[in-house]
Amino acid sequence: MLFGTVSGITAGVYVGADLVGYSVAGHLFDSFLNNLYVTGIADSKSSLVQVCDDLSGNHIFGLIAVSSTDFGIVHDAVGRWSNGYCVDTSSYAKTIQLNATNVSTIKPEIPTNGTTSNNSTVSVRGLLRPRADCRTVTVDDGDDCGKLVTRCGGGLTAADFYKYNPDSKLCSTLQPGQRVCCTAGELPDIRPKQNADGSCHAYQIKQNDFCNKIATTNGLTVKELETFNQDTWGWNGCDDGFWPDNWICLSKGTPPFPSSISNAQCGPQKPGTTMPSGSTSRDWAKLNPCPLNSCCNIWGQCGTTTDFCIDTNTGPPGTAKKGTYGCLSNCGMTIVQSGPPAQFIKLGYFEGFNLGSRDCLNMDATQVDPSFTHLHFAFGMISDKFEIYQENELAEFQFKQFKKVKGPKRIISFGGWVFSAEAPNYPIFRNGVKAENRNKLADNLVKYVVDNDLDGLDLDWKYPSAPDLPDIPAGDVSEATDYLRLLALLGSSFPRVKRFQLLPQLLSGT
């Protein structure tokens, strides 16, 4: 089909796939133009020639010219011809029948007459060239075998139609997109072929698709479709989940990489993920594991409950039984118990601010039970210039008492909720981990531990990159990565005999 506009005239041409192009041009174009010159297109606004009665779309010819730039009229006419129908010319002022002429066809076709509106009618006789493939029509919505006999045209009888299509279940199982034979021969092989690189012919499922529809449209059986997709990601089979946007195979070959899911956090469908070179579909579940080794389900979501951790795979990778969310990686909910550690520790936090913050329940650092193995002093302070100090005289006094404690390992702690999640101090950690400040903060922290002869350092930042802390601005996404860089710097700078720790909850906070 061709479309064009010039000098205010819009034209469209449709030549069926089984008509020989040069034969059509030589015999039909000139007849149309000669009659058009006599009448003039301006008198009728539009003029067309069509050869379409009782013919399939592969043997229809149509040419329309409109005395305007209204593409809609031309598009509608060409669309009807391509779908195997004639244009309704009942509203045209005049029709003329052209003399019979011969037009070559690739496939055999029964001679027939066609009507041209406004100027002409043409009779076409095809040059018969028998082939092993039959001539076909495609099933549309609402078609039954009787309608298909009529659409086949050429005087086809119902008896011949059933002879050319011997499947006894054909009429009760027709599907839109399916092809049937209108002549003797085999259905043309339109099955998609495997690609040269060994990959399968991939197809992306659309809304309202189902197995039988896709199979019949592509000359396949449902059984073949199932066979081709045994290793296709997310192929739950025809009965248990046929999801739009999934890629599937319509031929033999290696399966396609799955499309992304916009909110996926793990697995191969996390946005931006590409197929690793040399990998197979059975390897892709390992891509983008969840933080803290939590479970990843088939929808790319991380968690630790049955919605994430129970593997219900149905065979192909990335699948789950109907009504479940399955699991791709780090699956299972069994509590893993290891043996006891080589040494148990007993750890406590001493509130260095207790003397100034309440009227009762006060305690001096020297009163701490000496059975503790590790004792943390909460909290040291950091200025906006990243200098280390104690909050007030009482805290300074308790810190001196803390240094006198014998027995437990003495560790200085920085952070806590008030310091890191409330005004005015919440920006200090946020700024301290930035590249331009990181070295200074790390150096000052390590120096404070060494100068005070302490045994370790504990950071309790609540929380890097937190988006929803009350009454303060959301953290920047870069804070978590910058914090990791600070921890690595501290780890490399800290004396080996000292203890360096970050609280367990910070792991989830980052």
N, C-alpha and C positions, 0 to 999 in steps of 0.2 A: 504494500500500500504506500502511496505517495500523496503529499499535500503540497500546495503552493499558492501564493498570492502575488499578483502582478497587475498594476494599472487598475486597481479596484475590482478585479476578478479573482475569486477564490475557487480552486479546483481540487478535486480528490479522485484518486484512481485506486481501484482494487482489482488485482489479478490473482485468481486462485492459484494455489501452490502447484497444481497439476496442469496448468495451462502454460504453453510455450510462449514466453514473453514477446519475442520478435514476431510471432505469428499473430498475436493479438494486436500489436501495434500496426502491423501491415494491413490487416483486414478490417479492423473495427474503428480505429482512431480516425482514419480519413473519412469514413462514412458519417461519423458523428460530426466532424468539423464541416464537411460539405453541407449538410443539412442545417447546421447552426448558422452558416453564412447566409443562407436563404432567408431564415426567419429572423435571426438576430436575438441575442440573449436578453437584450433590454426589454423586449416585448413580454417576456415571460418571467423575468427575474431569475429563473433557474432552468437548467436543461440537463437531462441525463440520458445515458444509454446503459441498459443492463441486460445481461444474459443470466437468468437465475432460476426460472421455473423448474421445479423438480430436480434441482441440482444440489450437490453438497457444496460446502464452502470452498473446497479445493478446486472446484470447476466453475465457480461464479466469476463473471467479469462485470465491472461497473465503472462508469466515468461520469462525474457530475461537475458542472460549472455553475457558479452563482455570481450574479452581478452585484456583489457587495463583498465586504470583508467579514461577513458573518460566518465564522468558522464552524459554528454549531450545526448548521444545516448540513454542511459537507461531512463533518465528523459523524453525525447520526447516520447518514447514508452509507458511508464506508463501514461503519460499525455493523449495520444490518447485513451487508454483503459478507463481511468476515465471519458472521455468526450463522451464515447459511440461509438468509432470508432476503426476499425482494423488498425494494422500497415501494411503499404504497403510492401509486401515481394517480389515484382517483381524482385528486384535486387539480391535476395538470390540465391545461386547456386543450391539448392536442397530442395524439400519439400517431406515429407512423411506423409501418413495418418496413425494414430494410430488406434488400434481396438476400437470399441465402448465400452463405460463404463458408469456407472451410477454415477452422482454427485447430492447430495441432495441440494435442494433449499428451501429457506424460503417461497418465493412466487411462484405461478404457472408460468411455462415457457414452451413454445412450443419446442419440440425436434428439434435440428438443428445440422448441421455439421460445424466444424471450421477447419481451415487450420493451420498447424505449418510449419514454414519455416526451412529449412536446415535439420531437422531431422524427423518431424512427423506431422500427422494430427490426431485429436481426435474427436470422436462423443460423445455428452453428452446428456443424458436423465434425466431430473429433476424429482424428486418425488413431485407430485402435492399436495399442501396443500391449499385448497381454503380459502380465507380471504374476509372480507367485503370491504377492501380497494382495489382499482384498482391498476394495475401496471401503472407507469407513465413515461413520458419523459419530459424533460425541454425544453422550447422554446429557440432557439438561434437566434441571429441577422440574418435576412434574411429568416427565416423559414416561410412557409405557411402551410396550412392544408395538402396539398399533400405531402410535405416533411416529415411532422410529421407522416403520415400514413406509409411511407417507413421506418422511423426511429423506429417506434414501432415494426416492424418486425413480425415474427410469422404468416405470411400469413394474416395479418389484412387487411380487405377490407375497402374502404372508407365508405360504408354503416354502417359497424360496428363501425367505428371511430365516425361517427356522432351520432350513437345510444348511445355510451358510453359518448359522450360529446354533450348533446342536446341543448346547448345554441345556438340560431340561429345567434347571433352576434359574435360567437367565432372567426371565420376565419377572420373577419374584424377588430378585436380588439386584436390580439395576441401581447403580450409584452415579450421581453427577460426576462427569469427567471420564466415565468409562467409555470405551469405544466398542462399537459392534460392526460386523461386516455387512456390507450392502451387495457384495458380489462374491463369487467364489474365490477361494484363496485363504491364506493365513493372515491373522492380524499382524500388521507391521511391528517389528520389534522396536519399541521405544524405551526399553528399560535403560535407565542411566548406567553409564559405564564407570568402572574404577579409574581413578586418575593415574597418569603416568608415573607419579612419585609413590604409588602404592596406597595413597589415601583413598577413602571411599568418596563417592559422590554425595556431598553433604546437603542437607535440606533443613531449613529452620521452620519449626512448627508454627502455624498461624492460628489465630482465634478460629474456633469452630472446625478445626481439622480433626479427623479421627482416622484410625488405621486403614479402614477399608477405603476411605476416600483417597488417601495418599497413595495406597497401593494400586488401586484401579487407574488413577490418573497417570501413573507412571508405568503401567504395564506389568505390575508385580502382583504377587499374592500376599496375603497377610502373613502366611508362614514364612515367606522369603524375607519380609520386613523384620519379623522377629529374629530370624537367623542372622541377618546383617548386623544387628544391634546388640549382640551378646556382650560386647565390650564397650558399648557407647555409654558415656557418662550420663547418669540420670534416666536411663531407659528403664522405666518401671513396667514396660509391657503395655499391650493395648487395653487391658482391663483394669489396671491398678493405678493409672495416672499418666495422662497424656498432656504435657504442660506446654502451653505456648511459649515461644522463644527458645526452647531447647533445640539443639542441633542433633540430627539423627542421620543415619546412613541409608542411602537408597541403592547401594551396591556393596559388593565385597570391598574390603580395604580397611586400613587403620582408621579409627573413629576421629571425629573433629574435637578440638578443644572446646569446652562448654562456654557459653556466653556468661557474662558477669551478672551478678545480682547487686543492685545498687547499694544495699545496706549490709552486704556480707562482710564479716570481720575475719573470716578464716577460710581455708580450703581454696580450691582452684578458681572459684567464682567471685573471689574478692576483686573489686574493680582494680584494673591496672595489671592483673596477673597475666603472664604469657606462658606458653607451653615450653618447659625446659627441653633443650635439645636432647634427643635420644631417649626421652621418657615415653612411657606408655600410659594408657588411661588408668591402669592399676596403680601407678605411682602418684597420681595427682592428689590423692587424699592427704598426702604428707605436706602439701604446699600450705604456707601461711598458718602454722600451728597457733593455737590460742595462747595468750599470756598465762604464765604459771602452770602450763601443761593442763589447763582445763579442757573440757570436751568440746569438739566442734561437730555440730549436726549438719545434715545435708543441705540446709538453707544457709550455711555459712555463719551460724551464730554460736557464740561461746557461752558455756555454762557448766554447772556441776550437778544438775538434777536429771531426772529420767527423760526430759525433753531434749537433752543434749548427749547423754552418755550411753544410751542403750543401742547397740548395733543390731538393726533388723534388716540388713542387706538382703535383697531378693535375687542377687546374682551379678548383674552388671554393676560397675562401680558407681558410687554416688546415689544409691537407691535406698529405699526404706519401705517396709510393709505399710499398706494403707492404714491411715490413722495414727501413724507414728512419725517422728522426725529423724529417727536413725542417728548414726554417729559415724564420723569419718576418721577421727584421730583422737588419741588419748582416751579411748573408750573404757567404760567400766566404772562401777561405783564401789568395788570391794575395798574395804579399809586395809591398807598395807601396813603391817606392823614389823618393824625391824627389831633387831636385838638391842639391848641397852647400850648406851654410850660408854666409852672407856671411863668417863668420869662425869658425875652429875655436878651441876652447879646450882647454887642457891642465890638468886639475884634480887635485890631490892632497890627502890628509889627513895632517896632522902630528900624531903622538901626543904631546900635551903631557904625558902621564903616564909617558913611557917611562923617564925617569931613576929613578923610584922604584919601578917595577913589575918590573924584571928586572935581572939582573947583567951582561948583555951586549947587543949590538946597540943601544947607546944612540946618541942623535944630538941635536945642538943645532939649534934652529930656524934659526940663521944658516947652517947647512950645507946647507939645501935648495937643490936645483938651481934657479937663477934662470930657467930656461926655462919653468917652470910659469906659466900665466896666472892661475890661481886657486888659492889655498892656504887650506885649512880648518884651524883649530885645534880639536883634539878632546881634551877637551871642557871647556866652561865648566860651572859648577855653579849650581843654583837651590835655595835653601833652602825649608823648608816655609812661610816667610813671604814667599816669592817675591822674595827678595833675590838678587843675582847675585854670585858669588865664584869663586875658584880653589880647588881641592881641598886643596892643601898648599903649602909653601914652594917645593918643586921645581917644581910646576906653575906657581906664580906667577912663578918665575924664567924658565921657558920661555915664558910668555905675554909677559913683557917683551922677551925675545929675539925672539919672533915679531913683535912690533910694529916691530922694527928692520928686518925683511926689506924689501928694495927690489925692485920689479919685479912680482911677482904681486899680484893683488887679495887682501887679507887678510880672511878671513871667520871669524867665531866660530861654532862648532857646539855645540848643546846636545842631550843625550839619549844615544842609543846603548843597547845592550841592558842593560848593568849598571845604568845610571841609571833607565831607564824600565820595565824588566821584572823587576827583582829588588828584594828588600827591602834597605835600608829606604826607598829613595827612590821606589819605583814610584807612591805616591799623589800625588806632587808635580804631575806633568802632569795627572793625573785631576782634582785639585782646582783647579789653576790655570786650567783652561778653563771652570770653572763661572761663571755670570753674576756672582756676588758677588766673584770674584777676577780675572776676565778683564782688566779695565782696568789693574789694578795690575801684573799679569804683563807685559802688552804694554808698558806705559810703562817698566818697569824694563829689559826687553830692549832696547828702542830706545835708552834713555838710555845703557846700557852700550856699545853700538856707537858712539854719537856721542861719548861721553866719552873713549873709547880710540882715536878716529880710525880706526876700522876701516871696511872697504868693504862689509860685508854680514853677514847673519845666516842661519844654517842650523838648522832644527829636525829632529831625527831621533827621533821618538817611536815606539817599538815596543811596542804598537800600540794606537791608539784603539779602544775597544769590543771588544777581543780576548776571546773567551769561554774560551780554552783554554791560556793561558800557564801553564807549570809553577810550582807552589809559591806562587802568589799568587792572590787572588780574581779571578774573572772581571770584566772591565770592564763598565760600564753601557752600555746601548745608546745613551744620550744623548751619550756622549763624542765620537762621530764628528761629530755635528752641532755640538756645542759647540766642538770643535777647528776646524771650518770657520769658525765665527764668530770665533775667535781669529785665524786666518790673515787673514780679511778685515779685522779691526781692525788687525793689524800692517801689512797692505798699504796701508791708508789713512794710517797714522801714520808710516811709514818715509820718511825723506828720499829724494827722487827720485834723488839721485846715488848712493845706496847699493843694494847687491844684497840681495834677499830671496829665500830659497830653502827649499823643503822637499824632502827626498829623494824620488826617484821611487818607491821601494818604499812610501812612506807613502800614495801614491795608492791602492794596492791594499789597504793596511791600513785605510783608512777606508771 
